[in-house]
Amino acid sequence: PISLSTLFVSCRASAAPGATLVYTIAFVNAGATSIQQLVINDMTPPYTTYSGSSTISVPASLGAMSTSAPTIGGAGAIRWSFPGQLGPGSSGSLQFSVVLVP
């Protein structure tokens, strides 16, 4: 099985409308066999709009990533797809950022 965790990264205790929030999704293949064609789905949180995404660390064996996401300023589903494989014990991380709206 794959193990996923989402980490909210912030350097302040509170945020006002217009502030940018960054979310990190860390993943690891905790199973004994490779995972083929990994797909990770998430959503923009309530009261936020999408402002971008990036990879932090992704194994080369996953291949070229494709991303489906709302337009900048929009809200909704975010999807990262990889055509390759994630070997046992391999891990990576992705980030996306959103802006708080009133």
C-alpha positions in Angstrom: 0.0 0.0 0.0 1.0 3.6 -0.5 1.2 5.9 2.4 0.3 9.6 1.9 0.3 12.5 4.2 -0.6 16.2 3.7 1.4 18.8 5.6 0.3 22.4 5.9 3.3 24.7 5.9 3.0 28.1 7.4 5.3 30.5 9.2 2.6 32.3 11.1 -0.1 31.5 13.6 -2.9 33.2 11.6 -3.6 34.4 8.1 -5.8 37.1 6.7 -7.6 37.1 3.4 -5.1 37.5 0.6 -2.5 35.4 2.4 -0.8 32.5 0.5 -0.9 29.1 2.2 1.3 26.2 1.0 0.4 22.5 1.3 2.9 19.7 1.0 1.9 16.2 0.0 4.4 13.6 0.9 4.1 10.0 -0.4 5.9 6.8 0.1 5.4 3.3 -1.3 5.2 1.2 1.9 4.4 -1.9 0.0 6.6 -4.7 -1.3 5.9 -4.2 -5.0 6.2 -1.2 -7.4 3.2 1.0 -7.9 2.5 1.6 -11.6 1.0 4.9 -13.0 0.7 6.7 -9.7 -2.2 9.3 -9.5 -2.5 11.7 -6.5 -5.8 13.7 -6.1 -6.5 16.6 -3.8 -8.8 19.7 -3.7 -8.4 23.3 -2.9 -9.6 23.8 0.7 -12.8 25.8 1.4 -12.4 29.6 1.3 -9.3 29.4 -0.9 -8.4 29.8 -4.5 -5.6 27.9 -6.4 -2.3 29.8 -7.0 0.0 27.0 -8.3 1.7 23.7 -7.7 5.2 22.2 -8.0 7.2 19.1 -7.2 9.7 19.2 -4.4 11.2 15.7 -4.9 10.0 13.0 -7.2 11.9 9.9 -8.2 12.9 9.8 -11.9 11.3 6.4 -12.2 7.9 8.0 -12.0 8.5 9.7 -15.4 7.2 13.0 -16.7 4.4 14.4 -14.4 1.2 15.8 -15.8 -1.0 18.0 -13.7 -4.6 18.9 -13.9 -5.7 21.9 -11.7 -8.0 24.8 -11.5 -7.0 28.0 -13.3 -5.1 30.4 -11.1 -7.7 32.1 -8.9 -10.1 29.2 -9.3 -11.0 26.3 -7.0 -11.5 22.6 -7.3 -9.7 19.4 -8.0 -5.9 19.0 -8.4 -4.5 15.9 -10.0 -0.9 14.8 -10.4 -0.3 11.8 -12.8 2.9 9.8 -13.4 3.3 7.3 -16.2 6.2 5.3 -14.6 6.5 3.4 -11.4 7.2 4.1 -7.7 9.4 1.3 -6.3 9.1 -0.2 -2.8 10.4 2.3 -0.2 10.6 5.1 -2.8 9.1 8.4 -1.8 8.5 12.0 -3.1 6.6 15.2 -2.4 4.5 17.7 -4.1 3.3 21.2 -3.2 0.4 23.4 -4.0 -0.5 26.9 -2.9 -3.7 28.6 -2.4 -4.8 32.1 -1.5 -7.3 32.8 1.4 -10.5 34.5 0.3 -12.9 36.4 2.5 
